[in-house]
Every structure is written in structure tokens, then in C-alpha cells.
Amino acid sequence: MKRIRLAHVFSYFHTLGGVEAVLRHHHEHDAKHGFDSDFIIYFETDARRTDRVHFLGLNSNSGSIASGRQRFGDAIREINPEVVLYHGLWGVPFLADLDGAKRRAVVVHGEVPRVRDMLIDRQRWMDGIACISEPLVRIVGQTLPAFPKTRIEFLRLPITPPKPEPHPRLENRPLVLGFCSRLTIEQKRVDLLPKLSAELDQLGVNYRIEFLGDGLDRALLESFFCDRSRSTFHGVKSGADYWKILNSWDALISVSDYEGTPIALLEALAMRVIPVFPAIGSGGEGYVRQVSSNFIFPKGDVGAAARSIQLLTQASFEQTEIWRRAAIRSVEVHLGDNYLIQVSAFLRNLLSLPEIKTDKGRVPPFPINHLSFTKLAKIRHFSRSLRELVFREKKT
């Protein structure tokens, strides 16, 4: 098998997040699948030096686009990749003209705000598009109907769990409810968790809640969940400590506004944890349905989420075990080397196909290239809002 020089590009590497976990999986396992891979990371510095990882130390609020392009260009020339895999759409229009690759592809990791607009804008750079959920594949197909279907791939994210330990019966003990994610209001909506707690108390559910992760709004949660007999904040854990905590939970709760396919959900399912998940059009709902549709609740409806959790406490041990066995079956396709086998086939297929010949666009001209990324985003947002206002005025 011919080896491929591959560059992965994303915002972060060491921080908490699903994409970062995927990148670290690539870092550990790419070589045995025929990739000589390096990683370019936009926003982290090299304080934690890591082999084959190039930290650009960019700041989206300060520093110019031109200086960011200079740092990216220096790193990409050192790597000299045959293929570049952009994880996410953010940096593509500023940097892709510098990568010099034979083929470039993007991995869409979630239905982030304006994902459709970004797909339309970035498609001219892409030879292939990979998505981490079937809903995202549908979004790409609907947004880019002319993009060849042979160049769009659904990738099933990798997980490497240990063998789970049996869960004890729920009789005469509190249900252990877990939240595994960034502790932020934006996207993850941790501000809904105190309301969920109040709903559970009103239903008389005997529970304790545990948090695995960290984030900007941790202090908000700690100020509400201050009874340490009913709550635990583990912070960020890894390795055996992470899996031990996950395995100790009875149920996993998510209240997010949007997601791709959360790795924490897949890992919890692998540990036979029962998910309670919002209907947000993500890749997560399909896995939850394989356990039971009773554990999917309307977006933002914490009352319905509380009733789903109550159902778990009322079920027999035999029924609970049926759900737990369904949970672990639902993620079998994510185990082992399946993910990297898919990635290898996808990228090798792109190399066998001709390059998509389109107008790649121009580099940011003066004076735009002297703006920061954030200032340019604000200008573009104002421009879109102005165009929408003018359009509405014309219609009236």
C-alpha cells in the first residue's frame, strides 16, 4: 500500500472536544494505515510540544490574516503534504491556496451556525467532503446538489472503550446521571441543567448528577449544584479514570442546541450507559432510537427530559438490561480500525479521481489581509445583515 503524506488541519489539539479526540486518534494510529501524517493547529501554542504537531498560536482577535497565512505557509511547506484534511470549514478560504496539496478534503463535524453558507463558499476548494453523521450527509447533498456523490463520505467516528463492568440494580440507591461535555451555555446549554434538576425533584426522582469536563460556565453550575452529596464535578479526565467514571453512570444527559455525533454519547453507549438526548437533527438520535425512542425529548424541553429519566427509574431490572445491551450493540461499527479503514478508502479514492477543476478564488487582498479574523467576520456579518435588510425593503 502506497504511503500518503497527509496533513490534518484544525483549531485545537490538546483541549477537550470531540474533534480533538479524533485528531489524537489519527496521531496515534495513522501510520499503520499508510499515512505519514502531520497536524497544523491554528490557535494553540507549542507550550505542550508534540511530535508532528505544528502549533501556529493564532489569535482570531489580534494579529492579521496576513501573519496567519505566513505561519500556515511556513508549516505546510515543511510538511509538503500530498493530501490535506481540513477538520471544519473555518480556515479554508484564508489558507487553502497555500497548502500545495494534490487533493484537499474537509470533514464536517457538526451543524454549526451558517454551515450551509460556509459549504457553498468553500466548495470550490474541495475535492471531497466527509461527514460524521447521516444528517450532515443530507445537508451537504441538499446544499451542494451538483457536488459529486462519489466524493461525499459518511465517516463513523472511532471509539476505543474497555470492557464495561456490570451496573448494579437501581433499587435502594440514587440513579447516577452524568453530563460529559464542555461546561458552556453556548451550544451545550448547561443553563438548562438547574431547570432539569428542579423537574426531577418535582417528580420525586432519587438521583445524583456528575459532571465530566470543564468550561467557561462551570462556576455557574457549581453555584447551583452545591450539595456535594448529590453532585460531583470531576473536571477533565482521561484514560482509565475517564472510563471508570463513565462506566459508573446509569444515564447520560445532553441538552445541547446542536451537535454532530457526540463522541461522549458513543463512548457512553459502549459502557452500557442509557442516553437521554434532545431531538436536534443530529447524528445522535439514531443511536438513541436503537435503545428506545422514549429517551429522546424535544429540544429545550427539560420537563420531557425529566420524564424520560423517571421512566428509567421505574423500569424493571430486566428491561433496563435490554436497553443496556441495545446501547452497546448500537456502537459496534465504531470499534477497532473501522474508522481509519474508511478514511483511507475515502482519501485514496480522491487521489484516484481527477482534481476538481474550479476557480479557487483569490487570496484576501489588501487591506483585508491586514484585518484580524474576528474583525473580518464582523464586517461580513454586517454586510449580510445589510443585504437582508435591503432585500426585505424591496419586497415591501
N, C-alpha and C positions, 0 to 999 in steps of 0.2 A: 504494500500500500504506500503510495507516494505521500511523503510528509508535506504539510502545508504550513507556511509561515502565516500565523494568524494574530491579529491584534483585536483585543476586546476594548471597548471604549465606554466609560460610564462616569457618573458624578462622584461616587464613593466606592470604597473597597472594604474598609475595616468596620464601618458603622453598622448599626442594627438595621436590617431590612431584607426583604425577600430577594431583590436583585443582587445585593451584596453577597448573600448566601450562595446564589447561583454562580457568581463570579469566583468565589473561593472554591466551589466545586470544580469549576473549569481549571483553576490554578493547580489543583491537586491531581486532576485526572486527565487533562487534555493530552498529555504526552503519549499515553498508552492507546489513544485513538488517532494517532497520526498527526497531531498538531504540535508545532513549535510555537507556543503562544506567549505573548506579552500583553500587558494591560496598561492602558492610559487612563488615569483618574483625574478628573477635572479639578475637584475642589479640596481634596486632602493634600497635606504636605508630606514630606518624606520623614516626618518625626518617627514613624514606625517603619523603618526601611524593610522592604520585602523584595526578594529576588524576582526579577522580571516584571516588577510593577513600577511604572513611571508616574510619579505624583506631580501634577502641574501646579498645585497650590493656587488656582484661580480664585478670585473673589468676584461674584456677579455684581456687587455693588460698587466696587472700586477696581481700578485697572481697566485698561481699554481692551476692546475687541482685538485691536492690532497686537497688543502684547500677549494676549491669549493665543492668538494664531502663531506668534513666534514660538511660544513654549510648545505648543502642539506640534508644530513643524519640526522642531529640534528632536522631539521624542519619536515621531513617526519615521523620520529619516534614519534614526538609529535602529529602529525595528525592521524597516523595509518589508512590510507585510505583502503577502500575495492576496489575502482576503482581510477585510476589516468588518467586524461585527459591532455595530452601534447598539448598545442596550439603552433603549429610549430614544426619543426624537429630538431632544433639546439642542445638542451641539451641531447637528448635521449641517444646517445652512451656513454656519460660520466657518466650519473646519474641513468639510469633506473634500473640497478641491485640493487640499494639501496631502491627502493620505497616499496617493500614488498607487493604490491597490488595483489589481486586475478586476476584482469584484468586491462590492460592498453590500451589506445587508443590514437591516435593522430588526431588533427584537422589540415588539410592542408588549410591554409588561402590564399594562392596565389601561382602563378607560379614564385617563386623566382628563381634566378640563381642556377643551379645544383639541382633543385628539384627532377629530376629523379634519379640522383646518390644517393641523400640522401634517397629517398624512398627505393631503392634497399638495401642500407646499414642498414637502420633502421627497415626493415620489420620483422626481426627476433625477435624484442621486442614487436610487436604489436598484440593484439587480435582483433583490429578493426581500421578502418580508416574512418574518416569523412571529407567531402569536402564542401566548401561553395559555389561551383558553379558546374554546369554540365560539363564544360570543364575540371575542375580539376578531376572530377569523371572519365572522359575518360582518362586523363593522368595516373591516378592510375591504371586503368584497363589495359592500354597498357603497362605500365612499370612493373606491377606485375601481369601477366596473371594467375598465379597459386593461387593468393590470393582469398579466397572465396568471391563471390559476396554478400553473405548474411551478410558479415562483413564490407561492404563498404556502407556509407550513404551520401546522399546529404542533407545538413542542410541549411535551408533558414534563413538567419540572422534576428535577431529581430530589429524592429524599433518601437518607441513609440511616434509618432508625435501628435501634437494638431490638431484641425480642421483648415484647411487653410483659410485665408482670400482671397477674390476675387482679381485678378490682374487688375489694371487699363489698359485702352486701351493704345496702343503704340503711337497713333497719338500725334504729337507736344511735344514729350519728348524723351530723350535718352533711348535706351534699356539698362537694368541693367544686366550686365554679371558678374556671380560670379565664383570664384575659391575657393573651400573648401577642403583643404588638408594641409599636411606638405609643407612648402615652401622650397623645396630642389630640386637641379638639379638631384641628383640620384633618379631614378625611376619616380619621379613626373615631371621632365623635365621643371621646371619653366623658364629655359633659352629660351624656345620656345615662351613664352608669349610676350616678346617685338616684336618678329617677327610677331606674330599673330596680335598684335596691329597695326603694320605697314601695314599689309594686309587689315585690316578693314578700316584704314584711306584711303588707296588707293581706296577701293570700295565705299567710302563715307558713311559708316555706322555711324549713330549717336548713340554713346554708352558711357557708363561709366563702369569701371570694379572695382569690390570689392573683397578683399581677406579675407577669414575667416580661420585663422590658423596661425602658426608660424613655423620657421625652420631656418636652418643654412644659407640659401641663401635669407633671407628676405631683407637684406641690398641691394643686387643686384637688386631686384625688386623695392625697394623704390627709388633707384638712377635713374631708368628709368621712373617709373610711379610717377613722382614728381609733376605733376599738380593735386592738390587735388580737383579741380573742376571736374576732370574726373576719379579719383581713390580714393579708401578708403582702408586702412589697419585696419581691426577690431581687429586683434590679435586672441587669443583663447577666445571663448565664450561658455557658457553652459546654460542649462535651457531655460527660456522664451526668454532671449536675443538672444540665438543661433537661435531658431525657428523664431523669428521676422525678423532677418536678412535674413535667408534662404527664408522666405516667400516673402520678398521684391524683390527677383531676378526674372528676366524674363527667364534667361537661365543659365545653369551650364556648364562650360567648363572643360574638362580634356584633358591633353596632355601626359599622362603617357606612359612609355615604357612597363610596365606590371602591372597587378592588379589581385586580386582575384575577389571578388564582392564588390566594394567600398560602405561602409555604407553611406557615404555622398551622393552618387548617389541615393540610395534607399530613403534616407530622403528627398532629393530634389524632387524626383518624388512624394513623399507623399504630398509635399507642392505645387504640380502642376507646378513645375519648369521644363522647357523643357531642356533636356540634349543634349549636343554636345560632342561626345565621340569617341575616336580612335578605330580602328579595331586592337585589340591586342590579340585576342583569349581569352579574359577574360569572367567572368560571367556577365559583364556589358552590352555587346552588345545586348543580348537577350531582356533586358528591354527597351533599346533604340529603338529597332525594333518595339516593341509594340506601341511606339509613332509614329515614322516614320523612315524608313531606310535612309531618306535624312539627318539625323543628325548624321550619322556615317561617319567618314572620315579616309583615310589611315593613318597609324601610321606615325607621324612626319610631315605630310603634312598640314602645318598651312594655306596654301592658300585654300585648300579644306575646312578646318575648318571655315575659314572666310566666304566662300561662303555659308556654312550651316547656319551661324549666319545671314548673309544677307537675306537668304530665310525667316527667321523668321520675320525680319523687313518688308518684302514685303507682307506677308500673311494678309488676312483679319482677322478681329476680330473673326468672326465665325469659320474660320479654326484654328486659334490659340486656341480657346476654345475646339475644337475637340481634338487637341493634348494634352491640359491640362487634359481633362477628361481621355484620354487614359493613361496619366502618372500616375494618382492616382490609376486607376484600375490595373496597372501593378504590384503594390506592395501590394495589399490587402492580399496576402498569408503571408506577413511578419508581419502582425499586431497581436496584442493580445498575447496569450500564445502559438501560433503555434510552435515557435522555441523550447521552453523548453519542450513541449509535444514530439517533435521529438527527442530531446536529451535524454529524459527519456526513450522513447521506445528503442532507439539505445543502451544505456548502459545496460538497463535491459535485452535486447536480448543477449548482450555479456555475461552477468552473467549466462544466461540460457544455453549458449553453452559451450562446453568444452574449457579449456585453449588451445591455440595453442602451442603445444609442439615442440620447436625448440631449436637448440643450441643458447643460448642467447649471446654467446661471453664472452670474458674475460674483466675484468676491465683494464684500462690503466696501463701497467706495468712500473716499474722503467726503465729508467729515464723519460719516457714520462709524468708520473703523476706529475713531478716537473716542467714541462713547463707551460707557460700561454696558454690559449685557442687560442689566436691570433698566438703565435709562432708555435703551433701545426698545425693550419690551413695553415700557410705559408709553413711549411715543407711538408704537404700533397699536397699543390698546386704545389710545386717544383717537388715532386715525380711524380704527374700526368703528368706534362709537360715533364719530362724526359722520362717517359714511352711512351708518344705520339710521342716524337722525335725519340726514338729508333724504334718504330713501323713504322714510315714513312720511316726511313732509310732502314729498312729491305725490305719494299715494293719496294724501288727503287733499 
